[in-house]
Amino acid sequence: MLYYIEGKLVLKTDDCAVIDCGGVAYRLRITAATLDALGDEGSTARLYTYLNIKTASDIFALYGFATIEERNIFEMLLGVSGIGAKTAVSLLSNISPSKLVLCVMSDDAAYLSKHTQGLGPKGAKRLILELKDKLKGYDITQIADESTESGATLEAVSALTALGYSGEEARRAVSGAPEGASVEDIIKHGLKNLI
C-alpha cells in the first residue's frame, strides 16, 4: 500500500517516529536500528513502510524502517507462525538483519532467544526452521560488511553447521584462523579444532 514515507521528522521516541508529509503527520513504529539511523528532529527522513492490520481487534499500525532489507526481514518474520509484529520489532531492535541471517544459517537459536524479548528457545527454533528455506541461496558474502567476521569465515561457519555442528561450536572452531585465509583453509582449521 505505502512503499515509503518521506518528509520532515517532527518527533522521534524510543519506539516511534512522526513524519510530516505534505501536511499529514504519520506515526510509525520503529526499531532501535531505525531510530539510530534517523537524523535530528526537523530534518528530512525517509522510512520504508509496512502496514500491519489486525482484523480481530481492528488495529492498524504503520511500521517504518531505515532500509529496505530491514523491512523485508520484518515481513519474513511476520510469516513465521507465532511471531507477531511486537516480537519482530524486538528482534530487529536487538539483532541486525545480517546477524539474523547468520543465526538462521548456523542454527543459533540460543542467540536469538537470548537477545529477543518475547522469543523463547522453542520459538527461536521454529523461526530458524521456517526461515531456513526462505533464506536458502542467500549470498552470505552480502552480510560480511556488516559483520565483524569476514565473508570467508561466515561461509566456513555455514559449511560446518551443514556438517551437523552447532553455530556456536562452528564459530569457536574457526576463531583464530589466519587473516585472509580461504574458505577451505578456515574449514580445515575449524575441523582440526573440532576433532
PyRosetta script that sets phi, psi and omega in degrees:
from pyrosetta import init, pose_from_sequence

init()
pose = pose_from_sequence("MLYYIEGKLVLKTDDCAVIDCGGVAYRLRITAATLDALGDEGSTARLYTYLNIKTASDIFALYGFATIEERNIFEMLLGVSGIGAKTAVSLLSNISPSKLVLCVMSDDAAYLSKHTQGLGPKGAKRLILELKDKLKGYDITQIADESTESGATLEAVSALTALGYSGEEARRAVSGAPEGASVEDIIKHGLKNLI")
pose.set_psi(1, -63.6)
pose.set_omega(1, 174.8)
pose.set_phi(2, -110.0)
pose.set_psi(2, 126.7)
pose.set_omega(2, -179.4)
pose.set_phi(3, -84.4)
pose.set_psi(3, -49.3)
pose.set_omega(3, 174.1)
pose.set_phi(4, -152.7)
pose.set_psi(4, 163.1)
pose.set_omega(4, 175.3)
pose.set_phi(5, -124.3)
pose.set_psi(5, 129.4)
pose.set_omega(5, 179.2)
pose.set_phi(6, -128.0)
pose.set_psi(6, 135.3)
pose.set_omega(6, 179.7)
pose.set_phi(7, 174.9)
pose.set_psi(7, -162.7)
pose.set_omega(7, -178.1)
pose.set_phi(8, -80.6)
pose.set_psi(8, 128.2)
pose.set_omega(8, 177.3)
pose.set_phi(9, -75.9)
pose.set_psi(9, 110.3)
pose.set_omega(9, -175.7)
pose.set_phi(10, -87.8)
pose.set_psi(10, -39.4)
pose.set_omega(10, -175.2)
pose.set_phi(11, -152.9)
pose.set_psi(11, 143.2)
pose.set_omega(11, 170.8)
pose.set_phi(12, -140.7)
pose.set_psi(12, 136.3)
pose.set_omega(12, 177.2)
pose.set_phi(13, -126.4)
pose.set_psi(13, -174.1)
pose.set_omega(13, -178.6)
pose.set_phi(14, -61.4)
pose.set_psi(14, -29.1)
pose.set_omega(14, -175.2)
pose.set_phi(15, -127.0)
pose.set_psi(15, 2.8)
pose.set_omega(15, 177.8)
pose.set_phi(16, -150.7)
pose.set_psi(16, 160.6)
pose.set_omega(16, 175.4)
pose.set_phi(17, -134.5)
pose.set_psi(17, 145.5)
pose.set_omega(17, 176.7)
pose.set_phi(18, -116.5)
pose.set_psi(18, 123.0)
pose.set_omega(18, -179.6)
pose.set_phi(19, -117.8)
pose.set_psi(19, 125.6)
pose.set_omega(19, 176.4)
pose.set_phi(20, -88.1)
pose.set_psi(20, 115.8)
pose.set_omega(20, -177.9)
pose.set_phi(21, -123.5)
pose.set_psi(21, 100.9)
pose.set_omega(21, 178.5)
pose.set_phi(22, 65.0)
pose.set_psi(22, 35.0)
pose.set_omega(22, 178.0)
pose.set_phi(23, 88.7)
pose.set_psi(23, -2.3)
pose.set_omega(23, 176.2)
pose.set_phi(24, -113.4)
pose.set_psi(24, 124.9)
pose.set_omega(24, -179.3)
pose.set_phi(25, -95.8)
pose.set_psi(25, 124.5)
pose.set_omega(25, 179.7)
pose.set_phi(26, -105.0)
pose.set_psi(26, 130.9)
pose.set_omega(26, 175.7)
pose.set_phi(27, -98.6)
pose.set_psi(27, 121.3)
pose.set_omega(27, -178.0)
pose.set_phi(28, -119.7)
pose.set_psi(28, 135.0)
pose.set_omega(28, 173.5)
pose.set_phi(29, -79.4)
pose.set_psi(29, 139.1)
pose.set_omega(29, -173.5)
pose.set_phi(30, -133.5)
pose.set_psi(30, 163.1)
pose.set_omega(30, 174.8)
pose.set_phi(31, -90.9)
pose.set_psi(31, 168.2)
pose.set_omega(31, 178.0)
pose.set_phi(32, -63.3)
pose.set_psi(32, -36.3)
pose.set_omega(32, 179.4)
pose.set_phi(33, -64.4)
pose.set_psi(33, -39.6)
pose.set_omega(33, 178.3)
pose.set_phi(34, -68.5)
pose.set_psi(34, -39.9)
pose.set_omega(34, 177.0)
pose.set_phi(35, -57.5)
pose.set_psi(35, -43.7)
pose.set_omega(35, 179.0)
pose.set_phi(36, -65.1)
pose.set_psi(36, -32.6)
pose.set_omega(36, -177.6)
pose.set_phi(37, -79.3)
pose.set_psi(37, -21.0)
pose.set_omega(37, -179.5)
pose.set_phi(38, -70.5)
pose.set_psi(38, 147.6)
pose.set_omega(38, 176.1)
pose.set_phi(39, -80.3)
pose.set_psi(39, -163.6)
pose.set_omega(39, 179.3)
pose.set_phi(40, -77.1)
pose.set_psi(40, 158.1)
pose.set_omega(40, 175.6)
pose.set_phi(41, -58.8)
pose.set_psi(41, 137.1)
pose.set_omega(41, -176.9)
pose.set_phi(42, 99.8)
pose.set_psi(42, -16.4)
pose.set_omega(42, 178.8)
pose.set_phi(43, -85.1)
pose.set_psi(43, 169.3)
pose.set_omega(43, 177.4)
pose.set_phi(44, -83.6)
pose.set_psi(44, 136.7)
pose.set_omega(44, -179.7)
pose.set_phi(45, -134.7)
pose.set_psi(45, 148.5)
pose.set_omega(45, 174.3)
pose.set_phi(46, -128.2)
pose.set_psi(46, 125.7)
pose.set_omega(46, 177.0)
pose.set_phi(47, -125.4)
pose.set_psi(47, 131.3)
pose.set_omega(47, 175.5)
pose.set_phi(48, -78.6)
pose.set_psi(48, 135.3)
pose.set_omega(48, -165.7)
pose.set_phi(49, -112.4)
pose.set_psi(49, 157.8)
pose.set_omega(49, 171.2)
pose.set_phi(50, -141.4)
pose.set_psi(50, 124.2)
pose.set_omega(50, 178.5)
pose.set_phi(51, -96.6)
pose.set_psi(51, 114.0)
pose.set_omega(51, -179.3)
pose.set_phi(52, -99.1)
pose.set_psi(52, 122.5)
pose.set_omega(52, -178.8)
pose.set_phi(53, -116.1)
pose.set_psi(53, 120.7)
pose.set_omega(53, 174.5)
pose.set_phi(54, -100.7)
pose.set_psi(54, 103.1)
pose.set_omega(54, -175.3)
pose.set_phi(55, -69.4)
pose.set_psi(55, -30.9)
pose.set_omega(55, -178.5)
pose.set_phi(56, -64.5)
pose.set_psi(56, -34.0)
pose.set_omega(56, -177.7)
pose.set_phi(57, -117.3)
pose.set_psi(57, 10.7)
pose.set_omega(57, 178.9)
pose.set_phi(58, 52.3)
pose.set_psi(58, 43.9)
pose.set_omega(58, 178.7)
pose.set_phi(59, -107.1)
pose.set_psi(59, 128.5)
pose.set_omega(59, 175.0)
pose.set_phi(60, -111.7)
pose.set_psi(60, 123.5)
pose.set_omega(60, 178.9)
pose.set_phi(61, -128.9)
pose.set_psi(61, 130.4)
pose.set_omega(61, 179.8)
pose.set_phi(62, -101.2)
pose.set_psi(62, 125.6)
pose.set_omega(62, -180.0)
pose.set_phi(63, -109.5)
pose.set_psi(63, 142.6)
pose.set_omega(63, -179.7)
pose.set_phi(64, -124.7)
pose.set_psi(64, 143.2)
pose.set_omega(64, -177.1)
pose.set_phi(65, -135.0)
pose.set_psi(65, 142.6)
pose.set_omega(65, -178.1)
pose.set_phi(66, -70.0)
pose.set_psi(66, -29.0)
pose.set_omega(66, -178.5)
pose.set_phi(67, -127.9)
pose.set_psi(67, 156.3)
pose.set_omega(67, 176.7)
pose.set_phi(68, -66.6)
pose.set_psi(68, -38.2)
pose.set_omega(68, 179.6)
pose.set_phi(69, -57.8)
pose.set_psi(69, -44.5)
pose.set_omega(69, -179.4)
pose.set_phi(70, -63.9)
pose.set_psi(70, -40.7)
pose.set_omega(70, 178.4)
pose.set_phi(71, -65.2)
pose.set_psi(71, -41.7)
pose.set_omega(71, 179.8)
pose.set_phi(72, -63.7)
pose.set_psi(72, -40.7)
pose.set_omega(72, 177.5)
pose.set_phi(73, -64.8)
pose.set_psi(73, -40.5)
pose.set_omega(73, 177.3)
pose.set_phi(74, -57.3)
pose.set_psi(74, -46.9)
pose.set_omega(74, 179.5)
pose.set_phi(75, -62.0)
pose.set_psi(75, -40.2)
pose.set_omega(75, 177.2)
pose.set_phi(76, -62.3)
pose.set_psi(76, -42.2)
pose.set_omega(76, -179.9)
pose.set_phi(77, -62.1)
pose.set_psi(77, -39.2)
pose.set_omega(77, 179.3)
pose.set_phi(78, -65.1)
pose.set_psi(78, -22.5)
pose.set_omega(78, 177.9)
pose.set_phi(79, -77.4)
pose.set_psi(79, -9.2)
pose.set_omega(79, 179.5)
pose.set_phi(80, -85.3)
pose.set_psi(80, 130.1)
pose.set_omega(80, -178.8)
pose.set_phi(81, -62.9)
pose.set_psi(81, 133.3)
pose.set_omega(81, 179.4)
pose.set_phi(82, 89.5)
pose.set_psi(82, -5.0)
pose.set_omega(82, 179.2)
pose.set_phi(83, -105.8)
pose.set_psi(83, 117.1)
pose.set_omega(83, 177.3)
pose.set_phi(84, -101.4)
pose.set_psi(84, -179.2)
pose.set_omega(84, -177.6)
pose.set_phi(85, -62.2)
pose.set_psi(85, -39.3)
pose.set_omega(85, -178.8)
pose.set_phi(86, -62.9)
pose.set_psi(86, -44.6)
pose.set_omega(86, 178.6)
pose.set_phi(87, -67.7)
pose.set_psi(87, -39.6)
pose.set_omega(87, 179.6)
pose.set_phi(88, -63.0)
pose.set_psi(88, -41.7)
pose.set_omega(88, 177.3)
pose.set_phi(89, -65.4)
pose.set_psi(89, -41.9)
pose.set_omega(89, 178.2)
pose.set_phi(90, -60.7)
pose.set_psi(90, -43.6)
pose.set_omega(90, 179.8)
pose.set_phi(91, -62.2)
pose.set_psi(91, -49.2)
pose.set_omega(91, -178.2)
pose.set_phi(92, -71.4)
pose.set_psi(92, -18.1)
pose.set_omega(92, 176.0)
pose.set_phi(93, -76.3)
pose.set_psi(93, -26.1)
pose.set_omega(93, -175.5)
pose.set_phi(94, -109.5)
pose.set_psi(94, -17.5)
pose.set_omega(94, -177.7)
pose.set_phi(95, -133.0)
pose.set_psi(95, 127.7)
pose.set_omega(95, 179.0)
pose.set_phi(96, -69.3)
pose.set_psi(96, 156.5)
pose.set_omega(96, 177.9)
pose.set_phi(97, -55.2)
pose.set_psi(97, -38.2)
pose.set_omega(97, -179.8)
pose.set_phi(98, -67.6)
pose.set_psi(98, -39.4)
pose.set_omega(98, 177.7)
pose.set_phi(99, -67.4)
pose.set_psi(99, -36.8)
pose.set_omega(99, 177.0)
pose.set_phi(100, -60.8)
pose.set_psi(100, -46.0)
pose.set_omega(100, 178.9)
pose.set_phi(101, -60.3)
pose.set_psi(101, -43.3)
pose.set_omega(101, 178.7)
pose.set_phi(102, -62.4)
pose.set_psi(102, -42.9)
pose.set_omega(102, 178.8)
pose.set_phi(103, -62.5)
pose.set_psi(103, -40.6)
pose.set_omega(103, 179.4)
pose.set_phi(104, -66.4)
pose.set_psi(104, -44.9)
pose.set_omega(104, -177.4)
pose.set_phi(105, -69.1)
pose.set_psi(105, -26.7)
pose.set_omega(105, -178.5)
pose.set_phi(106, -105.6)
pose.set_psi(106, 12.3)
pose.set_omega(106, 177.5)
pose.set_phi(107, 55.1)
pose.set_psi(107, 42.3)
pose.set_omega(107, -177.0)
pose.set_phi(108, -95.6)
pose.set_psi(108, 70.6)
pose.set_omega(108, 180.0)
pose.set_phi(109, -66.5)
pose.set_psi(109, -32.1)
pose.set_omega(109, -178.6)
pose.set_phi(110, -61.5)
pose.set_psi(110, -43.7)
pose.set_omega(110, -180.0)
pose.set_phi(111, -64.3)
pose.set_psi(111, -43.9)
pose.set_omega(111, -178.9)
pose.set_phi(112, -61.8)
pose.set_psi(112, -47.8)
pose.set_omega(112, -177.2)
pose.set_phi(113, -70.2)
pose.set_psi(113, -32.5)
pose.set_omega(113, -179.9)
pose.set_phi(114, -68.6)
pose.set_psi(114, -35.5)
pose.set_omega(114, -174.0)
pose.set_phi(115, -101.4)
pose.set_psi(115, 8.3)
pose.set_omega(115, -178.5)
pose.set_phi(116, -130.1)
pose.set_psi(116, 114.4)
pose.set_omega(116, 176.6)
pose.set_phi(117, -66.1)
pose.set_psi(117, 132.2)
pose.set_omega(117, 178.6)
pose.set_phi(118, 89.4)
pose.set_psi(118, 2.7)
pose.set_omega(118, 179.5)
pose.set_phi(119, -122.2)
pose.set_psi(119, 110.1)
pose.set_omega(119, 179.5)
pose.set_phi(120, -88.1)
pose.set_psi(120, 179.2)
pose.set_omega(120, -179.2)
pose.set_phi(121, -59.1)
pose.set_psi(121, -41.2)
pose.set_omega(121, 180.0)
pose.set_phi(122, -66.4)
pose.set_psi(122, -41.8)
pose.set_omega(122, 178.2)
pose.set_phi(123, -64.1)
pose.set_psi(123, -38.6)
pose.set_omega(123, 178.9)
pose.set_phi(124, -65.4)
pose.set_psi(124, -40.2)
pose.set_omega(124, 178.4)
pose.set_phi(125, -66.1)
pose.set_psi(125, -40.0)
pose.set_omega(125, 177.9)
pose.set_phi(126, -64.7)
pose.set_psi(126, -42.5)
pose.set_omega(126, 178.6)
pose.set_phi(127, -58.5)
pose.set_psi(127, -46.6)
pose.set_omega(127, 179.6)
pose.set_phi(128, -62.0)
pose.set_psi(128, -45.9)
pose.set_omega(128, -179.2)
pose.set_phi(129, -59.5)
pose.set_psi(129, -44.9)
pose.set_omega(129, -176.7)
pose.set_phi(130, -76.6)
pose.set_psi(130, -29.9)
pose.set_omega(130, -178.3)
pose.set_phi(131, -87.7)
pose.set_psi(131, -20.3)
pose.set_omega(131, -175.8)
pose.set_phi(132, -56.3)
pose.set_psi(132, -44.8)
pose.set_omega(132, 179.7)
pose.set_phi(133, -67.9)
pose.set_psi(133, -37.3)
pose.set_omega(133, -179.7)
pose.set_phi(134, -67.4)
pose.set_psi(134, -29.9)
pose.set_omega(134, -178.1)
pose.set_phi(135, -96.8)
pose.set_psi(135, 0.8)
pose.set_omega(135, 178.6)
pose.set_phi(136, -60.7)
pose.set_psi(136, 134.2)
pose.set_omega(136, -178.3)
pose.set_phi(137, 86.8)
pose.set_psi(137, -2.6)
pose.set_omega(137, 177.5)
pose.set_phi(138, -65.5)
pose.set_psi(138, 130.4)
pose.set_omega(138, -178.7)
pose.set_phi(139, -75.0)
pose.set_psi(139, 106.3)
pose.set_omega(139, -175.5)
pose.set_phi(140, -64.6)
pose.set_psi(140, -21.7)
pose.set_omega(140, 178.8)
pose.set_phi(141, -71.0)
pose.set_psi(141, -17.6)
pose.set_omega(141, 177.1)
pose.set_phi(142, -63.4)
pose.set_psi(142, -29.0)
pose.set_omega(142, -175.2)
pose.set_phi(143, -95.8)
pose.set_psi(143, 1.5)
pose.set_omega(143, -176.9)
pose.set_phi(144, -65.8)
pose.set_psi(144, -34.0)
pose.set_omega(144, -178.5)
pose.set_phi(145, -64.4)
pose.set_psi(145, -34.4)
pose.set_omega(145, -177.9)
pose.set_phi(146, -84.7)
pose.set_psi(146, -17.5)
pose.set_omega(146, -174.3)
pose.set_phi(147, -96.5)
pose.set_psi(147, 156.9)
pose.set_omega(147, 176.3)
pose.set_phi(148, -77.6)
pose.set_psi(148, -14.3)
pose.set_omega(148, 179.8)
pose.set_phi(149, -94.0)
pose.set_psi(149, 153.2)
pose.set_omega(149, 178.1)
pose.set_phi(150, -75.8)
pose.set_psi(150, 164.9)
pose.set_omega(150, 177.7)
pose.set_phi(151, -61.7)
pose.set_psi(151, -37.9)
pose.set_omega(151, 178.6)
pose.set_phi(152, -64.3)
pose.set_psi(152, -40.8)
pose.set_omega(152, 178.7)
pose.set_phi(153, -64.1)
pose.set_psi(153, -42.6)
pose.set_omega(153, 178.8)
pose.set_phi(154, -62.6)
pose.set_psi(154, -40.9)
pose.set_omega(154, 178.1)
pose.set_phi(155, -65.9)
pose.set_psi(155, -38.2)
pose.set_omega(155, 178.8)
pose.set_phi(156, -65.1)
pose.set_psi(156, -42.1)
pose.set_omega(156, 177.5)
pose.set_phi(157, -61.8)
pose.set_psi(157, -43.1)
pose.set_omega(157, 178.6)
pose.set_phi(158, -61.7)
pose.set_psi(158, -41.9)
pose.set_omega(158, 179.6)
pose.set_phi(159, -65.2)
pose.set_psi(159, -41.2)
pose.set_omega(159, -180.0)
pose.set_phi(160, -67.7)
pose.set_psi(160, -36.1)
pose.set_omega(160, 177.3)
pose.set_phi(161, -69.5)
pose.set_psi(161, -31.0)
pose.set_omega(161, 175.9)
pose.set_phi(162, -66.2)
pose.set_psi(162, -25.4)
pose.set_omega(162, 177.3)
pose.set_phi(163, -81.9)
pose.set_psi(163, -4.3)
pose.set_omega(163, 175.4)
pose.set_phi(164, 111.3)
pose.set_psi(164, -3.0)
pose.set_omega(164, 178.2)
pose.set_phi(165, -81.3)
pose.set_psi(165, 151.8)
pose.set_omega(165, 177.9)
pose.set_phi(166, -72.3)
pose.set_psi(166, 161.3)
pose.set_omega(166, 179.2)
pose.set_phi(167, -59.6)
pose.set_psi(167, -40.1)
pose.set_omega(167, -179.5)
pose.set_phi(168, -66.5)
pose.set_psi(168, -44.1)
pose.set_omega(168, 178.1)
pose.set_phi(169, -60.6)
pose.set_psi(169, -44.1)
pose.set_omega(169, -178.3)
pose.set_phi(170, -64.0)
pose.set_psi(170, -43.5)
pose.set_omega(170, 179.2)
pose.set_phi(171, -64.2)
pose.set_psi(171, -42.0)
pose.set_omega(171, 178.1)
pose.set_phi(172, -63.1)
pose.set_psi(172, -40.4)
pose.set_omega(172, -176.7)
pose.set_phi(173, -66.2)
pose.set_psi(173, -37.0)
pose.set_omega(173, -177.7)
pose.set_phi(174, -87.0)
pose.set_psi(174, -10.4)
pose.set_omega(174, 178.3)
pose.set_phi(175, -64.8)
pose.set_psi(175, 141.1)
pose.set_omega(175, -178.5)
pose.set_phi(176, 91.4)
pose.set_psi(176, -0.8)
pose.set_omega(176, 176.0)
pose.set_phi(177, -66.5)
pose.set_psi(177, 146.6)
pose.set_omega(177, -178.7)
pose.set_phi(178, -59.7)
pose.set_psi(178, 142.9)
pose.set_omega(178, 177.1)
pose.set_phi(179, -59.7)
pose.set_psi(179, 137.8)
pose.set_omega(179, 176.4)
pose.set_phi(180, 76.7)
pose.set_psi(180, 8.7)
pose.set_omega(180, 179.8)
pose.set_phi(181, -69.8)
pose.set_psi(181, 153.3)
pose.set_omega(181, 178.5)
pose.set_phi(182, -73.6)
pose.set_psi(182, 165.9)
pose.set_omega(182, 179.0)
pose.set_phi(183, -58.3)
pose.set_psi(183, -44.6)
pose.set_omega(183, -178.9)
pose.set_phi(184, -60.3)
pose.set_psi(184, -43.2)
pose.set_omega(184, -179.8)
pose.set_phi(185, -66.0)
pose.set_psi(185, -37.3)
pose.set_omega(185, 179.4)
pose.set_phi(186, -68.5)
pose.set_psi(186, -39.0)
pose.set_omega(186, 177.2)
pose.set_phi(187, -63.6)
pose.set_psi(187, -44.6)
pose.set_omega(187, 178.1)
pose.set_phi(188, -59.6)
pose.set_psi(188, -43.4)
pose.set_omega(188, 177.9)
pose.set_phi(189, -60.0)
pose.set_psi(189, -45.2)
pose.set_omega(189, 179.6)
pose.set_phi(190, -63.2)
pose.set_psi(190, -43.2)
pose.set_omega(190, 179.8)
pose.set_phi(191, -65.0)
pose.set_psi(191, -37.2)
pose.set_omega(191, 176.3)
pose.set_phi(192, -60.7)
pose.set_psi(192, -40.2)
pose.set_omega(192, -179.9)
pose.set_phi(193, -72.1)
pose.set_psi(193, -27.1)
pose.set_omega(193, -178.4)
pose.set_phi(194, -84.2)
pose.set_psi(194, -24.9)
pose.set_omega(194, -177.0)
pose.set_phi(195, -94.4)
pose.dump_pdb("model.pdb")
